[in-house]
Amino acid sequence: MKIVQATLSLTLAVSGLLGIQILMDDKWLWAAAPSHAYGLIGFVSIDMILVVAALMRVGLATVSAALMAVAQFAAMLADVVVGQPEGVPSTAFRNYLLGDTEYLGLLFIQIAILSVAIAGLTIPLLHRRSRLASFLHVHLRFDQVGYRYRKDGEIESWSRAYDPGGLSSMEIFLGTSS
């Protein structure tokens, strides 16, 4: 989990730094759409707060990072589709945004943040499933698929070896073990 938290912090920091770079370099953003610039300031601020939260392993940092990545990606995509400032033709604004490498970098880093956050949220779930499988493997006796060895050495097909009081009915679904 330390690697995931460090990677999440790194991607959030890259997002914040790209946002700062856009705010410093893009004079047209400030002139034509200052509300978009203020929105970017908000996203950059939240990214930097989440960097610190992820490094400190705050419980909701990963979920918050995923939600903010989705929100920022959606806002940036909405800018491309319908977000042109007043008096600017939509195709000109769209071409301007899609030609800006910093903007595209910021857009795609949101996908990276979301991917890392999803990985961080699912890894504990996968470990729990693994522990359950290990428990079942160690504590239950499994035999060949389709057959069951009885205690007296006889082999019965599973369909005839059903024991309503025992665990043998589960064996069909869980597989085999030696």
TAVEN-V653240 format. One record per residue. N is the residue number from 1. SS is DSSP state (@ for helix, = for strand, . for the rest). OMEGA is omega in whole degrees, -180 to 180 (NA if undefined). D_LAST is the distance of its C-alpha to the last C-alpha in whole Angstrom. Layout:
# TAVEN-V653240
N&SS&OMEGA&D_LAST, N&SS&OMEGA&D_LAST
This chain:
# TAVEN-V653240
1&.&179&33, 2&@&180&36, 3&@&-180&36, 4&@&180&36, 5&@&179&39, 6&@&179&40, 7&@&177&40, 8&@&178&41, 9&@&-180&44, 10&@&-179&45, 11&@&176&45, 12&@&179&47, 13&@&177&50, 14&@&178&50, 15&@&179&51, 16&@&-179&53, 17&@&175&55, 18&@&178&55, 19&@&177&57, 20&@&179&59, 21&@&178&60, 22&@&-180&61, 23&@&-179&63, 24&@&-173&65, 25&@&-169&65, 26&.&180&66, 27&@&-180&69, 28&@&176&69, 29&@&-180&66, 30&@&-177&69, 31&@&-173&72, 32&@&-175&71, 33&.&-179&68, 34&@&178&68, 35&@&177&66, 36&@&178&63, 37&@&178&64, 38&@&175&64, 39&@&178&60, 40&@&175&59, 41&@&178&60, 42&@&179&58, 43&@&178&55, 44&@&179&55, 45&@&180&56, 46&@&177&53, 47&@&-178&51, 48&@&175&52, 49&@&-180&52, 50&@&174&48, 51&@&180&48, 52&@&-180&49, 53&@&180&47, 54&@&178&43, 55&@&179&44, 56&.&179&45, 57&.&174&41, 58&.&-173&43, 59&.&-176&41, 60&.&-177&42, 61&@&-178&43, 62&@&178&40, 63&@&179&41, 64&@&178&45, 65&@&179&44, 66&@&-180&43, 67&@&180&45, 68&@&177&48, 69&@&177&47, 70&@&-179&47, 71&@&-179&50, 72&@&178&51, 73&@&180&50, 74&@&180&51, 75&@&-180&55, 76&@&177&55, 77&@&177&54, 78&@&175&57, 79&@&-180&59, 80&@&-174&58, 81&@&-173&59, 82&@&-170&62, 83&.&-177&62, 84&.&177&65, 85&.&-180&68, 86&.&179&72, 87&.&180&74, 88&.&178&71, 89&.&-175&70, 90&@&-179&66, 91&@&178&66, 92&@&180&67, 93&@&179&65, 94&@&179&62, 95&@&177&63, 96&@&-179&64, 97&@&-177&60, 98&@&175&58, 99&.&-178&60, 100&.&-177&60, 101&@&178&57, 102&@&178&57, 103&@&180&56, 104&@&176&54, 105&@&178&52, 106&@&178&52, 107&@&-177&51, 108&@&176&48, 109&@&176&47, 110&@&176&47, 111&@&178&44, 112&@&178&42, 113&@&180&43, 114&@&179&41, 115&@&179&38, 116&@&180&38, 117&@&178&38, 118&@&177&36, 119&@&179&33, 120&@&180&34, 121&@&-177&34, 122&@&-179&30, 123&@&178&28, 124&@&179&28, 125&@&179&27, 126&@&178&24, 127&@&178&23, 128&@&180&23, 129&@&179&21, 130&@&179&18, 131&@&177&19, 132&@&179&18, 133&@&178&15, 134&@&178&14, 135&@&-179&15, 136&@&-180&13, 137&@&-177&10, 138&@&-170&11, 139&@&178&13, 140&.&-180&11, 141&.&177&8, 142&.&179&7, 143&.&-178&6, 144&.&179&8, 145&.&177&11, 146&.&-179&14, 147&=&177&13, 148&=&176&12, 149&=&177&12, 150&.&-179&15, 151&.&-179&16, 152&.&176&18, 153&.&180&16, 154&.&177&17, 155&=&177&15, 156&=&173&17, 157&=&-177&17, 158&@&-178&17, 159&@&178&20, 160&@&-175&21, 161&.&-178&19, 162&.&180&20, 163&.&-175&21, 164&.&-179&23, 165&.&-175&23, 166&.&-177&19, 167&.&-174&17, 168&@&178&15, 169&@&178&18, 170&@&-176&16, 171&@&-180&13, 172&@&-175&15, 173&@&-172&16, 174&@&177&13, 175&.&-172&11, 176&.&176&7, 177&.&179&4, 178&.&NA&0
